């Protein structure tokens, strides 16, 4: 069984649908705690480290063989929590794909708290790949309030418009899983990368006990969009 740590209930049907498409038969169990992200945004991710570990412990007690953290803000905290099963952050395969695309990466996010962990992850993946990376960050104003209100289509449109406005980049990275629907709306020829599909693939490998579960295979690479 693969447990998923979410900070919004809107992620649950997204990952259920991806499981049905790509990993039929994989048992998922969802743990949703919206308060974790609210407090992390106010006080920093480390402020909720103990609570993240408590969620991981509950997941393990329920029989999880691995945990997928779908919140980019909390990904590093979850990885460092010391859980007795593999903990995979959903944005790691996406970050590896962005680094492979070229040195100029633009990170789009709808909340500022996501920038620091995402940029840190990109630099970590660049060191691992022995590549250079130059990161620019762009906050998509108004997108988070639309997502929080349930207007996922409105959020996606704002994110897609921001991606289409990017110039001089080798990849545009959508830092949060909630931004993934914008991929189908973009027109830019620059690859636009999101995390849910490749992140779930990594989580599934970890739950099966496959070696290199956090790494990315070509088949799992986030889709690039050009219109």
C-alpha positions as CSV (number, residue, x, y, z in Angstrom):
1,X,0.0,0.0,0.0
2,X,1.2,3.5,-0.9
3,X,0.1,6.3,1.5
4,X,-0.1,9.9,0.2
5,X,0.3,13.0,2.3
6,X,-1.8,15.8,0.9
7,X,-2.5,19.4,2.1
8,X,-5.7,19.7,0.1
9,X,-8.5,17.2,-0.5
10,X,-8.6,18.3,-4.1
11,X,-5.5,16.2,-4.7
12,X,-7.2,13.0,-3.9
13,X,-9.2,12.5,-7.1
14,X,-6.2,13.6,-9.2
15,X,-4.0,10.8,-7.8
16,X,-6.9,8.3,-7.8
17,X,-7.3,8.9,-11.6
18,X,-3.6,8.6,-12.3
19,X,-3.5,5.4,-10.3
20,X,-6.4,4.0,-12.4
21,X,-4.6,5.0,-15.6
22,X,-1.0,4.0,-14.8
23,X,-1.0,1.7,-11.8
24,X,-4.2,-0.4,-11.7
25,X,-4.4,-2.5,-8.6
26,X,-2.1,-0.2,-6.5
27,X,-3.7,0.4,-3.2
28,X,-3.6,4.1,-2.1
29,X,-4.5,5.6,1.2
30,X,-4.8,9.3,1.5
31,X,-3.9,11.5,4.5
32,X,-5.1,15.0,4.1
33,X,-4.1,17.8,6.5
34,X,-4.8,21.3,5.2
35,X,-3.5,22.9,8.4
36,X,0.0,21.7,7.8
37,X,0.4,24.0,4.8
38,X,-1.2,26.9,6.5
39,X,1.2,26.7,9.4
40,X,4.2,26.1,7.1
41,X,3.4,29.2,5.1
42,X,3.1,31.3,8.3
43,X,6.0,29.8,10.3
44,X,8.2,27.8,7.9
45,X,8.2,24.1,7.0
46,X,10.4,23.2,10.0
47,X,7.6,24.4,12.3
48,X,5.4,21.4,11.3
49,X,8.1,18.8,11.2
50,X,6.8,16.9,14.2
51,X,3.3,16.9,12.9
52,X,4.5,15.6,9.5
53,X,6.3,12.8,11.3
54,X,3.1,12.0,13.2
55,X,1.2,11.6,9.9
56,X,4.0,9.4,8.5
57,X,3.8,7.2,11.6
58,X,0.0,6.8,11.2
59,X,0.5,5.8,7.6
60,X,3.1,3.2,8.6
61,X,0.8,1.9,11.3
62,X,-1.9,1.5,8.7
63,X,0.3,-0.7,6.6
64,X,2.0,1.8,4.2
65,X,5.1,0.4,2.5
66,X,6.0,3.8,1.3
67,X,4.7,7.4,1.6
68,X,4.4,10.0,-1.2
69,X,4.3,13.6,-0.1
70,X,2.4,15.6,-2.6
71,X,3.0,19.0,-1.0
72,X,6.1,20.7,-2.4
73,X,6.4,23.0,0.6
74,X,6.6,20.0,3.0
75,X,8.6,17.6,0.7
76,X,12.0,18.2,2.3
77,X,10.6,17.9,5.8
78,X,8.9,14.7,5.0
79,X,12.0,13.2,3.4
80,X,14.1,14.1,6.5
81,X,11.5,12.9,9.1
82,X,13.2,9.5,9.5
83,X,10.2,7.3,8.8
84,X,10.8,3.6,8.8
85,X,9.6,3.3,5.2
86,X,10.7,5.2,2.0
87,X,9.3,8.7,1.8
88,X,9.1,10.1,-1.7
89,X,8.5,13.7,-2.6
90,X,6.3,14.0,-5.6
91,X,8.4,16.8,-7.2
92,X,11.8,15.1,-7.2
93,X,11.4,13.4,-10.6
94,X,10.1,16.6,-12.1
95,X,13.1,18.5,-10.7
96,X,15.4,15.9,-12.3
97,X,13.7,16.4,-15.6
98,X,14.0,20.2,-15.4
99,X,17.7,19.9,-14.8
100,X,18.1,17.5,-17.7
101,X,16.3,20.0,-20.0
102,X,18.9,22.7,-19.6
103,X,20.4,25.2,-17.2
104,X,17.7,27.9,-17.4
105,X,14.8,26.8,-15.2
106,X,11.8,29.0,-14.3
107,X,9.8,28.0,-11.3
108,X,6.2,29.0,-11.1
109,X,4.3,28.7,-7.8
110,X,1.1,30.0,-6.4
111,X,2.4,30.3,-2.8
112,X,5.7,31.8,-1.9
113,X,6.5,29.1,0.7
114,X,7.1,26.7,-2.2
115,X,10.0,28.5,-3.7
116,X,12.7,27.8,-1.1
117,X,12.2,24.0,-1.0
118,X,11.8,23.8,-4.8
119,X,14.9,25.8,-5.6
120,X,16.8,23.7,-3.1
121,X,15.6,20.5,-4.7
122,X,16.6,21.8,-8.2
123,X,20.1,22.6,-6.9
124,X,20.4,19.2,-5.2
125,X,19.4,17.4,-8.5
126,X,21.8,19.6,-10.4
127,X,24.7,18.6,-8.1
128,X,23.7,14.9,-8.5
129,X,23.7,15.2,-12.2
130,X,26.8,17.4,-12.2
131,X,25.0,20.1,-14.2
132,X,24.7,23.8,-13.9
133,X,21.3,25.3,-13.1
134,X,20.1,28.9,-13.0
135,X,16.7,29.3,-11.4
136,X,14.2,32.1,-11.7
137,X,11.0,32.2,-9.6
138,X,7.7,33.7,-10.5
139,X,4.7,33.9,-8.2
140,X,1.4,33.5,-10.0
141,X,-0.7,36.2,-8.4
142,X,-4.3,35.2,-7.6
143,X,-3.9,31.6,-8.6
144,X,-3.8,30.2,-5.0
145,X,-7.0,32.0,-3.9
146,X,-8.8,30.5,-6.9
147,X,-7.5,27.0,-6.1
148,X,-8.5,27.3,-2.5
149,X,-12.0,28.4,-3.5
150,X,-12.3,25.3,-5.7
151,X,-11.9,27.1,-9.0
152,X,-9.3,24.8,-10.4
153,X,-9.9,25.8,-13.9
154,X,-9.4,29.5,-13.1
155,X,-6.2,28.6,-11.3
156,X,-5.0,26.6,-14.3
157,X,-5.7,29.5,-16.7
158,X,-3.7,32.0,-14.6
159,X,-0.8,29.5,-14.3
160,X,-0.9,28.7,-18.1
161,X,-0.8,32.4,-18.9
162,X,2.2,32.9,-16.6
163,X,4.0,29.9,-18.3
164,X,3.3,31.3,-21.7
165,X,4.9,34.6,-20.7
166,X,8.2,33.0,-19.8
167,X,11.1,33.8,-22.1
168,X,14.8,32.6,-22.2
169,X,14.1,29.3,-20.4
170,X,14.9,25.7,-21.1
171,X,12.1,24.4,-18.8
172,X,9.2,25.8,-16.9
173,X,8.5,24.0,-13.7
174,X,5.1,24.0,-12.1
175,X,6.2,23.8,-8.5
176,X,2.9,22.5,-6.9
177,X,0.9,19.5,-8.0
178,X,-2.2,21.6,-7.9
179,X,-0.8,23.5,-10.9
180,X,-0.7,20.4,-13.2
181,X,-3.9,21.1,-15.1
182,X,-2.3,24.2,-16.6
183,X,-0.1,21.9,-18.8
184,X,-2.9,21.3,-21.2
185,X,-3.6,25.0,-21.6
186,X,-0.1,26.3,-22.4
187,X,1.0,27.5,-25.8
188,X,4.7,28.0,-25.1
189,X,7.3,25.8,-27.0
190,X,9.3,25.6,-23.8
191,X,8.8,22.3,-21.9
192,X,6.3,22.7,-19.0
193,X,6.8,20.2,-16.3
194,X,4.5,19.1,-13.5
195,X,4.8,16.5,-10.8
196,X,1.8,14.3,-10.1
197,X,2.2,11.5,-12.8
198,X,6.0,11.1,-12.4
199,X,5.7,11.5,-8.6
200,X,3.1,8.7,-8.4
201,X,5.3,6.5,-10.5
202,X,8.2,7.0,-8.1
203,X,5.9,6.3,-5.1
204,X,4.6,3.1,-6.7
205,X,8.2,1.9,-7.3
206,X,9.0,2.6,-3.6
207,X,5.9,0.8,-2.4
208,X,6.9,-2.3,-4.5
209,X,10.4,-2.1,-3.1
210,X,12.1,-1.3,-6.4
211,X,15.6,0.0,-6.3
212,X,16.1,3.7,-7.2
213,X,12.5,4.4,-6.4
214,X,13.1,8.2,-6.2
215,X,14.8,8.3,-9.6
216,X,13.1,8.9,-12.8
217,X,12.9,6.5,-15.8
218,X,12.2,8.0,-19.3
219,X,8.7,6.6,-19.3
220,X,7.9,8.5,-16.1
221,X,9.2,11.9,-17.4
222,X,6.7,14.7,-16.9
223,X,5.1,15.6,-20.2
224,X,6.3,18.7,-22.1
225,X,3.7,20.8,-23.6
226,X,3.7,23.2,-26.5
227,X,0.1,24.0,-27.0
